[in-house]
Amino acid sequence: MKGSIRVKSRTNGADHSMIKPNQKRWSQVKRDYELYLFLLPIIILYLVFRYYPMYGVQIAFKDFSPSQGIWGSEWVGFQHFIDFFNSYNFWTIITNTLSLSFLSLLFGFPAPIIIAIMLNQMLGKKYKKFVQTVIYAPHFISTVVLIGMLNIFLSPNSGIVNHVITLFGGDPILFMADEGWFRPLYILSGIWQETGFATIIYLAALAGVNPELHEAATMDGASKWKRVWYVDIPSILPTIVILLILALGNIMSIGFEKAFLMQSDLNYATSNIIPTYVYEMGIQKAQYSFSTAVGLFNSFINVILIFTVNRIAKKMTETSLW
């Protein structure tokens, strides 16, 4: 009977039973305080390097002057966005960015799925581990080293690729300087470097597939291809959808470093994308407000894309980020 009595304070008539959930929550925090301490460095890292820099985003709406500071600079509203939309190379930059992103996604996204399924079907464990190591190793190569390797292998004078071309009677090709070769080289080198890392994610998902499903399918006479199509792929579909949402949400966020290192005056027409354009206008030409506006526009498009794709995926597959 005592446990069912709702005790009220004599001073203000507050119902103490209403604050019990909060007390319980704080007791759980005190009990697991070590886990929250482990989270503290990550929280501080994000606050300092992710959220605090957002304070400077306001210069996209101002005519920023370093001598006057952020608050002292004149407010210009959306003028920098308008200038970017009206610039002569606006559609060229957007086209280059979208083309490079969609082509990278089109050819790069299915590659680790296919390789993971193939590796999962291998019976020889030693050969399987060897192949995993070979395709995963390029992930540890830095972008600078990767571009250096491309310059060496594709050199018109000493590159092994051009040596093979001339051996069969062809003329040397200026791969790194030709604007027509920029996108194929960017995409193929990206697939070679990152496919191994993404393959591990899908192999982990395939490891969770119930073996009884394969046994039942085998007893029903299903071939290996049908077991892949009707057992493996549906089992890892949630993982595929989540990674696809993240990839489409970052469709405008191409890595700056690789594009910048591959860029030259000869391939500028196709290699000039939003990240390199922001660097050119912000760092080289010191147009800080204009470059911030371009970067903010890029981030805004990514936010819209990730919300849209997440909503579509939730309706079609019932799998989403939130």
N, C-alpha and C positions, 0 to 999 in steps of 0.2 A: 504493500500500500504506500509505503514511503517513497518508493521509486516513481510512483505515478503522480505525486503531488507536484504541482507547478508553483514553485516558490517565487514570490515577487519581492522586489526590494522595497523597504519601508520608506526610502527617501524619494524615489521617483516612479515606483510602480513598474519598473522594467522587468520583462520576463526573461529570467536568466537561462531558461531552457532554449531560447532563441540563439544564444551565443555559443552553445555547446559545439556546433559544427566548426566554428572558428577556433575554439580551444583545441578541438581534436586535430585540426589542420596544423596548428602551430606545434602541437606535441609530436606530430609526424615529422615536421621539419627539424625539430630538436633531436629526434631519434635518428634521423638520417642526415645529420648535418655534414658528415664527411662527403657524401655524394654531392651536396650543394657546393661544398668547397671545391670539388673537382670541376664543377661547372663555372665557377667564378672567373678563372682566367679567360675562358672563351667569351663570357659575357663582357668582360672588360675589353677584350680584343675587339669585339664587334662595336662596342660603344665608342671606342677611341678611333678605330680605323674605318668604320662603316657608317655610323650615325653622326658622329661629331662633324665629319667633313661635309655633311649635308647643309651645314650652316652656310657654307660658301656658295651653294647653288643659287642664292639670290642674286649673285652678280650677273646671271643670265638675263635679268630684268633691269640691269643698271648699266650705265656707261662707266665701267670700273676703272679707277685710277689708283695705282699703288700708293701714291702720295696722299690721297684723300681717304683711302681705306674703303671697306665695304659699306659702312654706314654713311660715310661722307660723299660717296659717289652719287651722281645724278640718276634718278629713276627714269627709265625710258620705256618701261612696259614690255610689250611683245615686239619691239622694233627689230631686235636681233633675229628673232624667228622669221619675221617678214623678209629681212634681208637675205637670210639663208634660202627661203623658199623662192625668192626672186633672182637668186644668183644664177649665172649662166651655166654652171656645172652642177646644179642641184640634181637634175634627173640622171646625169652621168654617174654621180656618186651613189645615188640610191640604187640605180640599176646594177652597178658593180657590186655593191654590198649584198643586195638580194640575190643576184646571180651566183656569187661565190658561196653564200650561205645555203641556198637551196640545193645547189649542185653537190656541195659537201655533205649535206644531209641525205640527199637522194642516193649517193653512192657510198657514203661512209656509214650510215646508220644500219643498213642490212648486213654489212660485212661481218661484224662480230657475232650476230645472231647465227648466220650460216656456219661460220667457223666453229662456234660453240656447239652447235648441233652435230657437226661432223666429228669433232673431238669426243663428244659424248657417246658416239656410236663406235669409237675405236675400242678394240679388245686388247691390243698390246699396250700395257701400262708404260713401259719404258719409252716406246716411240711416242706415245701421247704426251708424256712429260717433256720429251725433247722438243716436240713441236710447240708446246705451250711456252717453253723457255725461249725458243727462237722468235716467236711472234710477240712475246712480252718484252724482250730486251730493248727494242727501239724506244719504248716509253721512257727510259731513263736517259736518253740522249737529249741534250738541251737544244732549244730552237736554233741558237747560234751555231752549234756544231752541225746541226742538220742542214742549214743553209750553206755552210762551208763544204759539206759533203756534196751537195747539189752542184756547187760551183766547180768542184774538182772533177766530178764524174761527167758533167755536161759541158766542160770547157771545149770551145771549138778547136783548140790547138792540141791539148794534151788529154782531154777527157776520153774515157774508155768508150762511151756511147758514140761519140763522133768518129772514133777510130773504127768501130764496127760499121758505121754508116759508110765511111769512105772505103772500107774493105770490100763492100758490095757495090762500089761504083757511085755512091751518092756524094752529095756535097755537104760539108759541115753545116750544122744548124746552130744558130745563136739562141739556144733555148732560154737562157736567163734574161736575154735582152728583147726577145720577141714577145709582143703583147698577146699574140695568139696562144702562146705556150704558158702564160702565167697561171691561168686557172687550172689547166690539167696538172701542172707541176705542183701547185698548191694543194689540190685535192688528193692526188695520188700520194704525195709525201705525208699528208695528214692521215690518210688511211693506213699507210705503212707504220706510222709512229704510234697511233692511238688505238688501233684495232685490238691489239693484244690486251690492253688494260680493260676495255669494255667486254672482251670475251670472258674474262674472269667473273664478271657480274652475272652473265648469262649461264656460265657453267655452275655457279653457285645456285642459281635458280633451278637448273636442270637436276642438280643433286637432290633437290627436295621433292622431285616427282616420285609418286608412290610406285615401287617396282611391281606391285600387284596389277596395276593398270596395264603394264606391258605384258605381263604374263597372261592376263585375260585376253588381251588383243591377239597375242600369239596363238593361243588356243582356238580363237575364233578364225584363224587363218589370215590375219592381217600381215601384210608385208612390212618390211622395215620402213619404207617410205610412208605407208599409211599410219604406222605407229608414230612416226615423227609428226605427221600432219594432224592426227586426231588425238594424240596423247601429249607429246612434248610441247608443241606450239601453244595449245590451249592452256597448258599448265604454267608456262612462262609469260602468257599474254599480259597479266597485270604488270610485271616488270617491264615488258616492252612498252606498254602504254605510259607508265610513269616516266621512263627515260625519254620517250618521244615528246611528252609534254614539256619536259625540261629543255630538250633540244629545240623545239619550236619556240619556246619562250625566250630563248637566247639567239634567235635567228639573226638578229641585227648585231649581235655582239661577237664579231669576228676578232680573233686575236690580233692585236696591233703588232706585236714583235715580229711575227713571221712575215706578215704582209710588208712591213716596213723594211725588213732586211732583204726581201726579194724585189723591192721596188727600185726602179731606175728611171732615168729620163726617157728611155726607149719604150718601156712597158707601162708608163705612167697612165696611159689612157684606160687601161683595164685594172691596174693595181691601186688606183686612187679610191679608197673606200672611206667610210665615215671615221674609223679610228685614226687612219693616217692623215685625213683631212683635219681632224681636231688637233693633232700634233702640229701640223703645218701652220694652221692659223693661230693656235694658242701659244706654242713654244717658239717657233721660228719667226712668226710675224707679230707676236705679243698682243694679239687681239683676244684678250682673256674672256671678255664678256661674250663675244661672238662664238668662240669655241665652246664655252660652257653651255650656251644655248643649243648648239648642235649636239653636244653630248647629252643634254637633258631631253632633247627631242628623241634621240636614239633610245634612251632608257624608257621614255613614255611609250614608245611603240612596243618595246619588249613587254612592258607591263600589260598592255592591252592584249597582246598575243597570248601571253601565258594564261590570262583569265579566260579568254575566248576558247583556247584549245582545251583548257581544263574543263570548261562547261560542256563542250562538245563531247569530250571523252567520257564524262560522267553520264551523259544521256545515252551514248552509244554502247559503252562497255561496262558501265557502273563502276569504273575504276578512275580515281582522280587523286589529286594532291590534297584536296580538302573537300 
